[in-house]
Amino acid sequence: MSRRVPSSCTHCMRCRRKYRGRGEWNLVFAKGYVTGALCPSCQTPEENAEAVINEATLDYSKGRIDDAGRFVVEPRI
């Protein structure tokens, strides 16, 4: 469930650990905008479960940035 973390989100928003390109990091979105990243140690079980569900039901490979700068993904069919 690895995710590519944008260069603007290179540190965990809770512990400030630096992202080094490995591990199960999760991006945090608010209304379609990336607001930060969470390292595996700081993710709650609920946040991890939400990421697993989103990855199973949303097709991130077809994600795009809309005119307002929000990340938009389509459901898996």
All heavy atoms as a GROMACS GRO file, in nm:
protein
  606
    1MET      N    1   0.083  -0.119   0.000
    1MET     CA    2   0.000   0.000   0.000
    1MET      C    3   0.087   0.125   0.000
    1MET      O    4   0.047   0.228   0.046
    1MET     CB    5  -0.092  -0.004   0.121
    1MET     CG    6  -0.184   0.112   0.128
    1MET     SD    7  -0.311   0.096   0.251
    1MET     CE    8  -0.220   0.066   0.397
    2SER      N    9   0.206   0.119  -0.052
    2SER     CA   10   0.291   0.237  -0.058
    2SER      C   11   0.228   0.342  -0.146
    2SER      O   12   0.167   0.312  -0.247
    2SER     CB   13   0.428   0.201  -0.114
    2SER     OG   14   0.510   0.152  -0.015
    3ARG      N   15   0.249   0.465  -0.108
    3ARG     CA   16   0.200   0.577  -0.186
    3ARG      C   17   0.316   0.670  -0.215
    3ARG      O   18   0.403   0.687  -0.133
    3ARG     CB   19   0.094   0.653  -0.107
    3ARG     CG   20  -0.032   0.571  -0.095
    3ARG     CD   21  -0.118   0.630   0.014
    3ARG     NE   22  -0.230   0.545   0.039
    3ARG     CZ   23  -0.227   0.434   0.106
    3ARG    NH1   24  -0.116   0.390   0.158
    3ARG    NH2   25  -0.334   0.361   0.126
    4ARG      N   26   0.313   0.732  -0.329
    4ARG     CA   27   0.415   0.832  -0.362
    4ARG      C   28   0.381   0.960  -0.287
    4ARG      O   29   0.271   1.012  -0.299
    4ARG     CB   30   0.416   0.857  -0.512
    4ARG     CG   31   0.524   0.952  -0.554
    4ARG     CD   32   0.528   0.962  -0.700
    4ARG     NE   33   0.549   0.828  -0.754
    4ARG     CZ   34   0.608   0.804  -0.867
    4ARG    NH1   35   0.651   0.902  -0.940
    4ARG    NH2   36   0.623   0.681  -0.910
    5VAL      N   37   0.474   1.009  -0.210
    5VAL     CA   38   0.452   1.130  -0.131
    5VAL      C   39   0.512   1.249  -0.206
    5VAL      O   40   0.630   1.246  -0.242
    5VAL     CB   41   0.518   1.116   0.008
    5VAL    CG1   42   0.500   1.243   0.089
    5VAL    CG2   43   0.457   0.998   0.083
    6PRO      N   44   0.431   1.353  -0.234
    6PRO     CA   45   0.484   1.470  -0.304
    6PRO      C   46   0.598   1.535  -0.227
    6PRO      O   47   0.605   1.526  -0.105
    6PRO     CB   48   0.364   1.565  -0.312
    6PRO     CG   49   0.245   1.484  -0.280
    6PRO     CD   50   0.290   1.367  -0.201
    7SER      N   51   0.686   1.605  -0.297
    7SER     CA   52   0.800   1.668  -0.231
    7SER      C   53   0.757   1.770  -0.128
    7SER      O   54   0.830   1.798  -0.034
    7SER     CB   55   0.891   1.733  -0.336
    7SER     OG   56   0.818   1.829  -0.409
    8SER      N   57   0.636   1.825  -0.142
    8SER     CA   58   0.587   1.921  -0.043
    8SER      C   59   0.548   1.855   0.088
    8SER      O   60   0.527   1.923   0.188
    8SER     CB   61   0.467   1.998  -0.100
    8SER     OG   62   0.361   1.908  -0.128
    9CYS      N   63   0.539   1.723   0.089
    9CYS     CA   64   0.502   1.649   0.209
    9CYS      C   65   0.615   1.553   0.247
    9CYS      O   66   0.597   1.432   0.249
    9CYS     CB   67   0.373   1.570   0.186
    9CYS     SG   68   0.232   1.673   0.153
   10THR      N   69   0.729   1.607   0.275
   10THR     CA   70   0.845   1.521   0.299
   10THR      C   71   0.866   1.485   0.445
   10THR      O   72   0.960   1.414   0.477
   10THR     CB   73   0.972   1.588   0.245
   10THR    OG1   74   0.988   1.715   0.309
   10THR    CG2   75   0.966   1.605   0.094
   11HIS      N   76   0.780   1.535   0.533
   11HIS     CA   77   0.790   1.504   0.676
   11HIS      C   78   0.652   1.465   0.730
   11HIS      O   79   0.550   1.515   0.683
   11HIS     CB   80   0.840   1.626   0.754
   11HIS     CG   81   0.981   1.660   0.725
   11HIS    ND1   82   1.017   1.737   0.616
   11HIS    CD2   83   1.095   1.628   0.789
   11HIS    CE1   84   1.148   1.751   0.616
   11HIS    NE2   85   1.198   1.685   0.718
   12CYS      N   86   0.654   1.377   0.829
   12CYS     CA   87   0.529   1.339   0.896
   12CYS      C   88   0.472   1.462   0.966
   12CYS      O   89   0.546   1.537   1.033
   12CYS     CB   90   0.558   1.228   0.998
   12CYS     SG   91   0.413   1.181   1.094
   13MET      N   92   0.344   1.484   0.950
   13MET     CA   93   0.282   1.602   1.009
   13MET      C   94   0.265   1.589   1.161
   13MET      O   95   0.232   1.687   1.226
   13MET     CB   96   0.148   1.632   0.941
   13MET     CG   97   0.048   1.520   0.943
   13MET     SD   98  -0.093   1.547   0.832
   13MET     CE   99  -0.183   1.673   0.918
   14ARG      N  100   0.291   1.471   1.218
   14ARG     CA  101   0.281   1.454   1.363
   14ARG      C  102   0.416   1.451   1.431
   14ARG      O  103   0.440   1.524   1.527
   14ARG     CB  104   0.202   1.328   1.396
   14ARG     CG  105   0.056   1.342   1.355
   14ARG     CD  106  -0.032   1.233   1.410
   14ARG     NE  107  -0.166   1.251   1.361
   14ARG     CZ  108  -0.246   1.154   1.323
   14ARG    NH1  109  -0.206   1.029   1.328
   14ARG    NH2  110  -0.367   1.181   1.279
   15CYS      N  111   0.507   1.368   1.384
   15CYS     CA  112   0.637   1.351   1.452
   15CYS      C  113   0.751   1.419   1.377
   15CYS      O  114   0.863   1.424   1.429
   15CYS     CB  115   0.669   1.204   1.473
   15CYS     SG  116   0.713   1.116   1.321
   16ARG      N  117   0.727   1.469   1.257
   16ARG     CA  118   0.826   1.536   1.173
   16ARG      C  119   0.933   1.443   1.118
   16ARG      O  120   1.035   1.488   1.067
   16ARG     CB  121   0.891   1.654   1.246
   16ARG     CG  122   0.792   1.758   1.298
   16ARG     CD  123   0.707   1.820   1.192
   16ARG     NE  124   0.787   1.890   1.091
   16ARG     CZ  125   0.745   1.920   0.969
   16ARG    NH1  126   0.625   1.886   0.931
   16ARG    NH2  127   0.822   1.982   0.884
   17ARG      N  128   0.911   1.310   1.125
   17ARG     CA  129   1.006   1.215   1.065
   17ARG      C  130   1.013   1.241   0.916
   17ARG      O  131   0.912   1.266   0.851
   17ARG     CB  132   0.960   1.072   1.090
   17ARG     CG  133   1.050   0.967   1.024
   17ARG     CD  134   1.004   0.826   1.048
   17ARG     NE  135   1.009   0.799   1.190
   17ARG     CZ  136   0.930   0.712   1.252
   17ARG    NH1  137   0.839   0.646   1.183
   17ARG    NH2  138   0.941   0.693   1.380
   18LYS      N  139   1.132   1.232   0.860
   18LYS     CA  140   1.152   1.258   0.718
   18LYS      C  141   1.115   1.136   0.635
   18LYS      O  142   1.151   1.024   0.668
   18LYS     CB  143   1.298   1.295   0.691
   18LYS     CG  144   1.322   1.337   0.549
   18LYS     CD  145   1.461   1.392   0.528
   18LYS     CE  146   1.474   1.435   0.383
   18LYS     NZ  147   1.592   1.512   0.359
   19TYR      N  148   1.043   1.160   0.525
   19TYR     CA  149   1.008   1.054   0.432
   19TYR      C  150   1.131   1.020   0.349
   19TYR      O  151   1.193   1.107   0.290
   19TYR     CB  152   0.894   1.099   0.340
   19TYR     CG  153   0.859   0.999   0.233
   19TYR    CD1  154   0.797   0.880   0.267
   19TYR    CD2  155   0.889   1.023   0.100
   19TYR    CE1  156   0.765   0.787   0.169
   19TYR    CE2  157   0.856   0.932   0.002
   19TYR     CZ  158   0.795   0.814   0.037
   19TYR     OH  159   0.764   0.723  -0.060
   20ARG      N  160   1.168   0.892   0.345
   20ARG     CA  161   1.288   0.849   0.273
   20ARG      C  162   1.256   0.751   0.159
   20ARG      O  163   1.340   0.671   0.121
   20ARG     CB  164   1.387   0.787   0.370
   20ARG     CG  165   1.430   0.884   0.479
   20ARG     CD  166   1.551   0.834   0.552
   20ARG     NE  167   1.582   0.913   0.668
   20ARG     CZ  168   1.641   1.032   0.668
   20ARG    NH1  169   1.672   1.089   0.555
   20ARG    NH2  170   1.667   1.095   0.781
   21GLY      N  171   1.132   0.756   0.111
   21GLY     CA  172   1.098   0.675  -0.006
   21GLY      C  173   1.057   0.532   0.023
   21GLY      O  174   1.046   0.452  -0.068
   22ARG      N  175   1.037   0.496   0.149
   22ARG     CA  176   0.995   0.358   0.178
   22ARG      C  177   0.900   0.359   0.298
   22ARG      O  178   0.897   0.452   0.376
   22ARG     CB  179   1.117   0.271   0.205
   22ARG     CG  180   1.205   0.320   0.316
   22ARG     CD  181   1.334   0.237   0.323
   22ARG     NE  182   1.422   0.286   0.427
   22ARG     CZ  183   1.509   0.385   0.413
   22ARG    NH1  184   1.519   0.447   0.298
   22ARG    NH2  185   1.585   0.422   0.513
   23GLY      N  186   0.825   0.252   0.307
   23GLY     CA  187   0.728   0.240   0.416
   23GLY      C  188   0.587   0.270   0.370
   23GLY      O  189   0.563   0.312   0.258
   24GLU      N  190   0.496   0.247   0.458
   24GLU     CA  191   0.353   0.261   0.430
   24GLU      C  192   0.301   0.399   0.472
   24GLU      O  193   0.218   0.411   0.560
   24GLU     CB  194   0.275   0.151   0.502
   24GLU     CG  195   0.314   0.011   0.463
   24GLU     CD  196   0.266  -0.026   0.324
   24GLU    OE1  197   0.159   0.020   0.282
   24GLU    OE2  198   0.337  -0.102   0.257
   25TRP      N  199   0.352   0.501   0.411
   25TRP     CA  200   0.309   0.637   0.442
   25TRP      C  201   0.173   0.665   0.380
   25TRP      O  202   0.140   0.613   0.274
   25TRP     CB  203   0.411   0.737   0.388
   25TRP     CG  204   0.534   0.746   0.470
   25TRP    CD1  205   0.623   0.646   0.497
   25TRP    CD2  206   0.584   0.861   0.536
   25TRP    NE1  207   0.725   0.691   0.575
   25TRP    CE2  208   0.703   0.825   0.601
   25TRP    CE3  209   0.541   0.992   0.547
   25TRP    CZ2  210   0.779   0.914   0.675
   25TRP    CZ3  211   0.616   1.081   0.620
   25TRP    CH2  212   0.733   1.042   0.684
   26ASN      N  213   0.093   0.748   0.446
   26ASN     CA  214  -0.038   0.788   0.395
   26ASN      C  215  -0.042   0.937   0.375
   26ASN      O  216   0.006   1.013   0.460
   26ASN     CB  217  -0.149   0.750   0.493
   26ASN     CG  218  -0.178   0.603   0.496
   26ASN    OD1  219  -0.151   0.532   0.401
   26ASN    ND2  220  -0.233   0.556   0.606
   27LEU      N  221  -0.097   0.979   0.262
   27LEU     CA  222  -0.122   1.121   0.240
   27LEU      C  223  -0.252   1.158   0.308
   27LEU      O  224  -0.346   1.080   0.314
   27LEU     CB  225  -0.131   1.151   0.091
   27LEU     CG  226  -0.002   1.137   0.012
   27LEU    CD1  227  -0.028   1.166  -0.135
   27LEU    CD2  228   0.105   1.229   0.066
   28VAL      N  229  -0.258   1.280   0.359
   28VAL     CA  230  -0.377   1.332   0.425
   28VAL      C  231  -0.438   1.436   0.332
   28VAL      O  232  -0.369   1.528   0.288
   28VAL     CB  233  -0.341   1.395   0.561
   28VAL    CG1  234  -0.465   1.452   0.628
   28VAL    CG2  235  -0.274   1.292   0.651
   29PHE      N  236  -0.566   1.418   0.301
   29PHE     CA  237  -0.638   1.509   0.213
   29PHE      C  238  -0.747   1.582   0.289
   29PHE      O  239  -0.808   1.527   0.381
   29PHE     CB  240  -0.707   1.431   0.100
   29PHE     CG  241  -0.611   1.370   0.001
   29PHE    CD1  242  -0.557   1.244   0.022
   29PHE    CD2  243  -0.576   1.439  -0.114
   29PHE    CE1  244  -0.470   1.188  -0.069
   29PHE    CE2  245  -0.489   1.383  -0.206
   29PHE     CZ  246  -0.436   1.258  -0.184
   30ALA      N  247  -0.772   1.706   0.251
   30ALA     CA  248  -0.885   1.784   0.302
   30ALA      C  249  -0.951   1.848   0.181
   30ALA      O  250  -0.888   1.930   0.112
   30ALA     CB  251  -0.839   1.889   0.402
   31LYS      N  252  -1.073   1.807   0.152
   31LYS     CA  253  -1.150   1.860   0.038
   31LYS      C  254  -1.073   1.849  -0.093
   31LYS      O  255  -1.077   1.936  -0.177
   31LYS     CB  256  -1.192   2.004   0.065
   31LYS     CG  257  -1.283   2.017   0.184
   31LYS     CD  258  -1.326   2.159   0.206
   31LYS     CE  259  -1.418   2.166   0.326
   31LYS     NZ  260  -1.461   2.302   0.354
   32GLY      N  261  -0.997   1.739  -0.108
   32GLY     CA  262  -0.926   1.713  -0.232
   32GLY      C  263  -0.784   1.767  -0.237
   32GLY      O  264  -0.712   1.740  -0.331
   33TYR      N  265  -0.745   1.844  -0.138
   33TYR     CA  266  -0.610   1.900  -0.135
   33TYR      C  267  -0.522   1.820  -0.039
   33TYR      O  268  -0.565   1.784   0.071
   33TYR     CB  269  -0.613   2.046  -0.088
   33TYR     CG  270  -0.688   2.138  -0.181
   33TYR    CD1  271  -0.818   2.177  -0.151
   33TYR    CD2  272  -0.630   2.184  -0.299
   33TYR    CE1  273  -0.889   2.261  -0.236
   33TYR    CE2  274  -0.700   2.267  -0.384
   33TYR     CZ  275  -0.829   2.306  -0.352
   33TYR     OH  276  -0.899   2.387  -0.436
   34VAL      N  277  -0.397   1.793  -0.080
   34VAL     CA  278  -0.302   1.726   0.008
   34VAL      C  279  -0.262   1.824   0.117
   34VAL      O  280  -0.216   1.935   0.088
   34VAL     CB  281  -0.177   1.678  -0.069
   34VAL    CG1  282  -0.077   1.617   0.026
   34VAL    CG2  283  -0.216   1.579  -0.176
   35THR      N  284  -0.284   1.785   0.243
   35THR     CA  285  -0.251   1.874   0.355
   35THR      C  286  -0.133   1.824   0.436
   35THR      O  287  -0.084   1.895   0.523
   35THR     CB  288  -0.372   1.892   0.448
   35THR    OG1  289  -0.412   1.764   0.496
   35THR    CG2  290  -0.487   1.959   0.375
   36GLY      N  291  -0.089   1.701   0.411
   36GLY     CA  292   0.025   1.648   0.483
   36GLY      C  293   0.042   1.500   0.457
   36GLY      O  294  -0.025   1.441   0.372
   37ALA      N  295   0.134   1.440   0.533
   37ALA     CA  296   0.162   1.297   0.522
   37ALA      C  297   0.181   1.240   0.662
   37ALA      O  298   0.223   1.312   0.754
   37ALA     CB  299   0.286   1.274   0.438
   38LEU      N  300   0.148   1.112   0.678
   38LEU     CA  301   0.165   1.044   0.806
   38LEU      C  302   0.256   0.923   0.789
   38LEU      O  303   0.235   0.841   0.700
   38LEU     CB  304   0.030   0.996   0.861
   38LEU     CG  305  -0.065   1.103   0.909
   38LEU    CD1  306  -0.199   1.041   0.945
   38LEU    CD2  307  -0.007   1.178   1.027
   39CYS      N  308   0.356   0.912   0.876
   39CYS     CA  309   0.445   0.797   0.874
   39CYS      C  310   0.371   0.676   0.934
   39CYS      O  311   0.270   0.693   1.003
   39CYS     CB  312   0.574   0.827   0.950
   39CYS     SG  313   0.555   0.836   1.128
   40PRO      N  314   0.420   0.556   0.911
   40PRO     CA  315   0.354   0.437   0.963
   40PRO      C  316   0.339   0.438   1.116
   40PRO      O  317   0.237   0.393   1.168
   40PRO     CB  318   0.443   0.322   0.918
   40PRO     CG  319   0.516   0.375   0.800
   40PRO     CD  320   0.534   0.521   0.825
   41SER      N  321   0.436   0.491   1.188
   41SER     CA  322   0.431   0.491   1.334
   41SER      C  323   0.322   0.582   1.389
   41SER      O  324   0.271   0.558   1.498
   41SER     CB  325   0.566   0.535   1.391
   41SER     OG  326   0.666   0.447   1.354
   42CYS      N  327   0.289   0.687   1.317
   42CYS     CA  328   0.191   0.785   1.366
   42CYS      C  329   0.048   0.756   1.322
   42CYS      O  330  -0.045   0.817   1.373
   42CYS     CB  331   0.232   0.925   1.322
   42CYS     SG  332   0.378   0.988   1.407
   43GLN      N  333   0.029   0.665   1.227
   43GLN     CA  334  -0.106   0.634   1.180
   43GLN      C  335  -0.182   0.557   1.286
   43GLN      O  336  -0.131   0.462   1.344
   43GLN     CB  337  -0.099   0.548   1.054
   43GLN     CG  338  -0.039   0.617   0.936
   43GLN     CD  339  -0.012   0.519   0.824
   43GLN    OE1  340  -0.084   0.423   0.805
   43GLN    NE2  341   0.094   0.545   0.750
   44THR      N  342  -0.306   0.598   1.310
   44THR     CA  343  -0.392   0.521   1.399
   44THR      C  344  -0.445   0.400   1.322
   44THR      O  345  -0.445   0.400   1.198
   44THR     CB  346  -0.511   0.606   1.448
   44THR    OG1  347  -0.593   0.637   1.335
   44THR    CG2  348  -0.465   0.733   1.517
   45PRO      N  349  -0.493   0.298   1.393
   45PRO     CA  350  -0.554   0.185   1.322
   45PRO      C  351  -0.669   0.228   1.232
   45PRO      O  352  -0.687   0.175   1.123
   45PRO     CB  353  -0.602   0.094   1.435
   45PRO     CG  354  -0.512   0.126   1.550
   45PRO     CD  355  -0.484   0.273   1.537
   46GLU      N  356  -0.745   0.328   1.275
   46GLU     CA  357  -0.857   0.377   1.195
   46GLU      C  358  -0.808   0.444   1.066
   46GLU      O  359  -0.866   0.425   0.960
   46GLU     CB  360  -0.942   0.476   1.277
   46GLU     CG  361  -1.015   0.413   1.392
   46GLU     CD  362  -0.930   0.395   1.517
   46GLU    OE1  363  -0.814   0.445   1.523
   46GLU    OE2  364  -0.977   0.328   1.610
   47GLU      N  365  -0.701   0.522   1.076
   47GLU     CA  366  -0.646   0.587   0.957
   47GLU      C  367  -0.590   0.484   0.860
   47GLU      O  368  -0.607   0.496   0.739
   47GLU     CB  369  -0.537   0.688   0.997
   47GLU     CG  370  -0.592   0.810   1.066
   47GLU     CD  371  -0.487   0.891   1.137
   47GLU    OE1  372  -0.382   0.836   1.178
   47GLU    OE2  373  -0.510   1.013   1.152
   48ASN      N  374  -0.524   0.383   0.913
   48ASN     CA  375  -0.472   0.278   0.827
   48ASN      C  376  -0.585   0.200   0.759
   48ASN      O  377  -0.578   0.171   0.640
   48ASN     CB  378  -0.382   0.183   0.907
   48ASN     CG  379  -0.306   0.091   0.815
   48ASN    OD1  380  -0.247   0.133   0.718
   48ASN    ND2  381  -0.310  -0.037   0.846
   49ALA      N  382  -0.691   0.169   0.834
   49ALA     CA  383  -0.806   0.098   0.777
   49ALA      C  384  -0.871   0.182   0.667
   49ALA      O  385  -0.908   0.130   0.561
   49ALA     CB  386  -0.908   0.065   0.885
   50GLU      N  387  -0.884   0.312   0.689
   50GLU     CA  388  -0.941   0.400   0.588
   50GLU      C  389  -0.857   0.398   0.460
   50GLU      O  390  -0.910   0.392   0.349
   50GLU     CB  391  -0.952   0.542   0.641
   50GLU     CG  392  -1.009   0.639   0.540
   50GLU     CD  393  -1.012   0.782   0.590
   50GLU    OE1  394  -0.951   0.813   0.694
   50GLU    OE2  395  -1.076   0.865   0.522
   51ALA      N  396  -0.725   0.399   0.475
   51ALA     CA  397  -0.636   0.395   0.358
   51ALA      C  398  -0.651   0.264   0.282
   51ALA      O  399  -0.653   0.263   0.159
   51ALA     CB  400  -0.492   0.415   0.402
   52VAL      N  401  -0.664   0.153   0.354
   52VAL     CA  402  -0.680   0.022   0.290
   52VAL      C  403  -0.811   0.019   0.212
   52VAL      O  404  -0.816  -0.027   0.098
   52VAL     CB  405  -0.673  -0.091   0.395
   52VAL    CG1  406  -0.715  -0.224   0.334
   52VAL    CG2  407  -0.534  -0.100   0.454
   53ILE      N  408  -0.918   0.069   0.273
   53ILE     CA  409  -1.049   0.072   0.206
   53ILE      C  410  -1.044   0.162   0.083
   53ILE      O  411  -1.092   0.126  -0.025
   53ILE     CB  412  -1.159   0.116   0.304
   53ILE    CG1  413  -1.180   0.008   0.410
   53ILE    CG2  414  -1.289   0.148   0.231
   53ILE    CD1  415  -1.261   0.052   0.529
   54ASN      N  416  -0.984   0.280   0.098
   54ASN     CA  417  -0.974   0.372  -0.016
   54ASN      C  418  -0.894   0.311  -0.130
   54ASN      O  419  -0.932   0.323  -0.246
   54ASN     CB  420  -0.911   0.505   0.026
   54ASN     CG  421  -1.006   0.591   0.105
   54ASN    OD1  422  -1.126   0.570   0.105
   54ASN    ND2  423  -0.951   0.687   0.176
   55GLU      N  424  -0.784   0.246  -0.097
   55GLU     CA  425  -0.702   0.185  -0.202
   55GLU      C  426  -0.776   0.072  -0.274
   55GLU      O  427  -0.759   0.051  -0.393
   55GLU     CB  428  -0.571   0.133  -0.144
   55GLU     CG  429  -0.472   0.097  -0.250
   55GLU     CD  430  -0.332   0.078  -0.196
   55GLU    OE1  431  -0.317   0.025  -0.086
   55GLU    OE2  432  -0.239   0.116  -0.268
   56ALA      N  433  -0.863   0.001  -0.201
   56ALA     CA  434  -0.938  -0.108  -0.262
   56ALA      C  435  -1.055  -0.057  -0.347
   56ALA      O  436  -1.096  -0.125  -0.441
   56ALA     CB  437  -0.992  -0.201  -0.153
   57THR      N  438  -1.108   0.061  -0.316
   57THR     CA  439  -1.228   0.108  -0.385
   57THR      C  440  -1.204   0.223  -0.482
   57THR      O  441  -1.291   0.254  -0.563
   57THR     CB  442  -1.335   0.151  -0.284
   57THR    OG1  443  -1.284   0.256  -0.202
   57THR    CG2  444  -1.379   0.034  -0.197
   58LEU      N  445  -1.086   0.288  -0.475
   58LEU     CA  446  -1.057   0.402  -0.562
   58LEU      C  447  -0.939   0.368  -0.652
   58LEU      O  448  -0.844   0.304  -0.610
   58LEU     CB  449  -1.025   0.526  -0.479
   58LEU     CG  450  -1.138   0.574  -0.388
   58LEU    CD1  451  -1.088   0.687  -0.298
   58LEU    CD2  452  -1.259   0.618  -0.468
   59ASP      N  453  -0.945   0.414  -0.776
   59ASP     CA  454  -0.838   0.388  -0.873
   59ASP      C  455  -0.743   0.507  -0.878
   59ASP      O  456  -0.761   0.600  -0.956
   59ASP     CB  457  -0.899   0.360  -1.009
   59ASP     CG  458  -0.798   0.307  -1.108
   59ASP    OD1  459  -0.677   0.305  -1.074
   59ASP    OD2  460  -0.839   0.268  -1.218
   60TYR      N  461  -0.641   0.503  -0.792
   60TYR     CA  462  -0.544   0.613  -0.784
   60TYR      C  463  -0.461   0.626  -0.912
   60TYR      O  464  -0.409   0.734  -0.939
   60TYR     CB  465  -0.452   0.594  -0.664
   60TYR     CG  466  -0.522   0.622  -0.532
   60TYR    CD1  467  -0.567   0.518  -0.452
   60TYR    CD2  468  -0.542   0.752  -0.489
   60TYR    CE1  469  -0.631   0.543  -0.332
   60TYR    CE2  470  -0.607   0.778  -0.368
   60TYR     CZ  471  -0.650   0.673  -0.290
   60TYR     OH  472  -0.714   0.698  -0.173
   61SER      N  473  -0.450   0.520  -0.990
   61SER     CA  474  -0.370   0.528  -1.114
   61SER      C  475  -0.436   0.621  -1.216
   61SER      O  476  -0.370   0.670  -1.307
   61SER     CB  477  -0.350   0.389  -1.174
   61SER     OG  478  -0.473   0.338  -1.224
   62LYS      N  479  -0.564   0.645  -1.202
   62LYS     CA  480  -0.636   0.735  -1.292
   62LYS      C  481  -0.663   0.871  -1.227
   62LYS      O  482  -0.744   0.948  -1.275
   62LYS     CB  483  -0.767   0.672  -1.336
   62LYS     CG  484  -0.747   0.546  -1.419
   62LYS     CD  485  -0.878   0.487  -1.462
   62LYS     CE  486  -0.853   0.358  -1.540
   62LYS     NZ  487  -0.978   0.289  -1.571
   63GLY      N  488  -0.594   0.898  -1.116
   63GLY     CA  489  -0.611   1.025  -1.047
   63GLY      C  490  -0.563   1.141  -1.132
   63GLY      O  491  -0.475   1.127  -1.217
   64ARG      N  492  -0.623   1.256  -1.110
   64ARG     CA  493  -0.585   1.375  -1.186
   64ARG      C  494  -0.604   1.497  -1.097
   64ARG      O  495  -0.670   1.492  -0.994
   64ARG     CB  496  -0.669   1.388  -1.312
   64ARG     CG  497  -0.818   1.401  -1.283
   64ARG     CD  498  -0.901   1.411  -1.411
   64ARG     NE  499  -1.042   1.407  -1.382
   64ARG     CZ  500  -1.113   1.509  -1.335
   64ARG    NH1  501  -1.056   1.625  -1.312
   64ARG    NH2  502  -1.242   1.497  -1.310
   65ILE      N  503  -0.545   1.606  -1.139
   65ILE     CA  504  -0.562   1.734  -1.070
   65ILE      C  505  -0.666   1.814  -1.148
   65ILE      O  506  -0.651   1.835  -1.268
   65ILE     CB  507  -0.429   1.812  -1.063
   65ILE    CG1  508  -0.319   1.727  -0.999
   65ILE    CG2  509  -0.447   1.944  -0.990
   65ILE    CD1  510  -0.343   1.689  -0.856
   66ASP      N  511  -0.771   1.859  -1.079
   66ASP     CA  512  -0.875   1.936  -1.149
   66ASP      C  513  -0.834   2.083  -1.161
   66ASP      O  514  -0.726   2.123  -1.119
   66ASP     CB  515  -1.012   1.918  -1.082
   66ASP     CG  516  -1.024   1.983  -0.946
   66ASP    OD1  517  -0.930   2.053  -0.903
   66ASP    OD2  518  -1.129   1.964  -0.882
   67ASP      N  519  -0.922   2.164  -1.218
   67ASP     CA  520  -0.891   2.305  -1.242
   67ASP      C  521  -0.868   2.384  -1.113
   67ASP      O  522  -0.801   2.487  -1.114
   67ASP     CB  523  -1.003   2.372  -1.322
   67ASP     CG  524  -1.012   2.317  -1.464
   67ASP    OD1  525  -0.909   2.267  -1.515
   67ASP    OD2  526  -1.121   2.324  -1.523
   68ALA      N  527  -0.923   2.336  -1.002
   68ALA     CA  528  -0.907   2.405  -0.873
   68ALA      C  529  -0.783   2.355  -0.797
   68ALA      O  530  -0.758   2.399  -0.686
   68ALA     CB  531  -1.032   2.385  -0.788
   69GLY      N  532  -0.710   2.260  -0.856
   69GLY     CA  533  -0.590   2.208  -0.792
   69GLY      C  534  -0.613   2.093  -0.697
   69GLY      O  535  -0.524   2.056  -0.621
   70ARG      N  536  -0.733   2.036  -0.700
   70ARG     CA  537  -0.765   1.922  -0.613
   70ARG      C  538  -0.733   1.790  -0.682
   70ARG      O  539  -0.746   1.779  -0.803
   70ARG     CB  540  -0.913   1.925  -0.575
   70ARG     CG  541  -0.952   2.047  -0.496
   70ARG     CD  542  -1.100   2.051  -0.479
   70ARG     NE  543  -1.160   2.066  -0.613
   70ARG     CZ  544  -1.279   2.116  -0.636
   70ARG    NH1  545  -1.356   2.153  -0.538
   70ARG    NH2  546  -1.324   2.128  -0.758
   71PHE      N  547  -0.694   1.691  -0.602
   71PHE     CA  548  -0.667   1.557  -0.654
   71PHE      C  549  -0.801   1.484  -0.660
   71PHE      O  550  -0.871   1.472  -0.561
   71PHE     CB  551  -0.570   1.483  -0.562
   71PHE     CG  552  -0.528   1.350  -0.616
   71PHE    CD1  553  -0.454   1.341  -0.732
   71PHE    CD2  554  -0.562   1.234  -0.549
   71PHE    CE1  555  -0.414   1.217  -0.781
   71PHE    CE2  556  -0.524   1.110  -0.597
   71PHE     CZ  557  -0.448   1.103  -0.714
   72VAL      N  558  -0.836   1.434  -0.778
   72VAL     CA  559  -0.965   1.368  -0.801
   72VAL      C  560  -0.937   1.226  -0.850
   72VAL      O  561  -0.856   1.206  -0.941
   72VAL     CB  562  -1.048   1.444  -0.906
   72VAL    CG1  563  -1.181   1.376  -0.930
   72VAL    CG2  564  -1.067   1.588  -0.864
   73VAL      N  565  -1.003   1.128  -0.789
   73VAL     CA  566  -0.987   0.989  -0.833
   73VAL      C  567  -1.124   0.931  -0.866
   73VAL      O  568  -1.228   0.978  -0.818
   73VAL     CB  569  -0.918   0.901  -0.727
   73VAL    CG1  570  -0.777   0.947  -0.704
   73VAL    CG2  571  -0.995   0.901  -0.597
   74GLU      N  572  -1.123   0.828  -0.947
   74GLU     CA  573  -1.246   0.759  -0.988
   74GLU      C  574  -1.260   0.630  -0.908
   74GLU      O  575  -1.160   0.570  -0.869
   74GLU     CB  576  -1.241   0.727  -1.137
   74GLU     CG  577  -1.227   0.848  -1.226
   74GLU     CD  578  -1.345   0.942  -1.219
   74GLU    OE1  579  -1.459   0.893  -1.205
   74GLU    OE2  580  -1.323   1.063  -1.228
   75PRO      N  581  -1.383   0.583  -0.888
   75PRO     CA  582  -1.401   0.454  -0.821
   75PRO      C  583  -1.355   0.339  -0.910
   75PRO      O  584  -1.359   0.349  -1.033
   75PRO     CB  585  -1.552   0.447  -0.796
   75PRO     CG  586  -1.613   0.544  -0.890
   75PRO     CD  587  -1.509   0.647  -0.921
   76ARG      N  588  -1.311   0.231  -0.847
   76ARG     CA  589  -1.277   0.109  -0.923
   76ARG      C  590  -1.407   0.046  -0.969
   76ARG      O  591  -1.504   0.040  -0.895
   76ARG     CB  592  -1.200   0.011  -0.836
   76ARG     CG  593  -1.062   0.056  -0.804
   76ARG     CD  594  -0.987  -0.056  -0.731
   76ARG     NE  595  -0.862  -0.008  -0.678
   76ARG     CZ  596  -0.747  -0.012  -0.744
   76ARG    NH1  597  -0.744  -0.063  -0.865
   76ARG    NH2  598  -0.637   0.034  -0.689
   77ILE      N  599  -1.406  -0.004  -1.090
   77ILE     CA  600  -1.528  -0.068  -1.144
   77ILE      C  601  -1.500  -0.213  -1.169
   77ILE      O  602  -1.397  -0.255  -1.204
   77ILE     CB  603  -1.574   0.002  -1.273
   77ILE    CG1  604  -1.605   0.148  -1.242
   77ILE    CG2  605  -1.692  -0.069  -1.333
   77ILE    CD1  606  -1.645   0.231  -1.361
   0.00000   0.00000   0.00000
